Amino acid sequence: LVALGISGCTAMDVIALLKKFKQEVKKFDVESEVVGTKGSYPEIFASVHLTFKAEGNIEKDKLVEAIQLSQTKYCGVSAMIAKATPITYDIILNNENIGSGKASF
């Protein structure tokens, strides 16, 4: 559920920013991959990787900016998790990988 919370929180940020930037989003998805610690209790997140997938008439720099803002300033769930676990991400626009990064709060 926490992984869903990260995906949902950052997705809301990114979509709101893309609307503000007047970008035409046809499809948007955030996938989260979580690796947990093994063999120790409690089991916690060892790493989180997000994949942002967008389709539409979207400027690359606007999408990258929206995701960077979410992962450095706006997403409260990412901010909490990033204090204990590294969050990395990839950005895919119209089936082309256009960038990657790391959450930094």
N, C-alpha and C positions, 0 to 999 in steps of 0.2 A: 504494500500500500504506500509506503514511503516513496518507492520508485515511481509509482503513478503520480504521487504528489509533486515530485520534481518535474516530471513531464508536463503535467497539467499547468503548473504554475508558470513555467518558462514559456509554454505554448501561448498562454493568455497574454503574457508580456509581448512576445514577438508579433502576434497577430494585431494587437492594439497599436504597436509601433508601425507596422507595415501599413495599417489603415491611415495613421497619421501622416506617413510618408507618401500616401496616395498610390500605393502599389496594388496591382490587380492579382490577388491570390486566388487560384482555382482549387488548389489542394495543398494541405499542410499537415504534417505528421511529425511527431517526436517519438523516437524509439529510445528506450533506456535499457542498458545492459549493466547489471550489477554483479560484481564478484564479491562474495562474502569470505570472511575468514573461516578457515577450516581447522577443526581440532581444538578450538578454544571456546570457552563459554564466557559471556554470551557471544554468539556469533554476530558480528557487525559487518558493515560494508567495508571492504578493502579498497574498492574503486568503483566509480560510476562513469559510464561512457554514454553520452547522448548522441543520437544521430538526428539532425534536423533535415527533413525532406520537404521541399517546397516546389510547387509547379505553378506556372502562370507568367504573366508579363511583369516580372519583378527585376529591378536593377540589382546586380550582384552586390554592389557596395551598400545598398540600403538593407538587404537581407543580412549581410555580415554585421553591419552596424546595429541592427535590431537585436541580433543574437548576442553580440558582445555587450550591449547595454543590459540585457536580461541577465547575463552570466557574470556581470561585474557590479551591477547597481540595483536592479529591480526585483529579482526573484528571491523572495524570502526563504523559500524552502531550500533552494540551492545554496544560499548564504549560510544557512544553518549546517547543512551537510558538508559543505566545502571546508568548514572549520576543522572537521575530523577526517575527511576522506577526499582524495583528489577527484575532481570532476573534469573530464575531458569531453570534447565534442567534435563532430564532423558536420559540415554543411553541404548539402546536396541540393542543387537548383536545377530543375528540369533534367534530372538524371546525370548531372555533371558535378563531381566533387569540386567545390570552389573554395574550400578552406577548412581549417580546424583551429582548435584553441583549447584553453583551460580556464575554468571558472576562477575568478580572483576577486575576493571581497575584502 
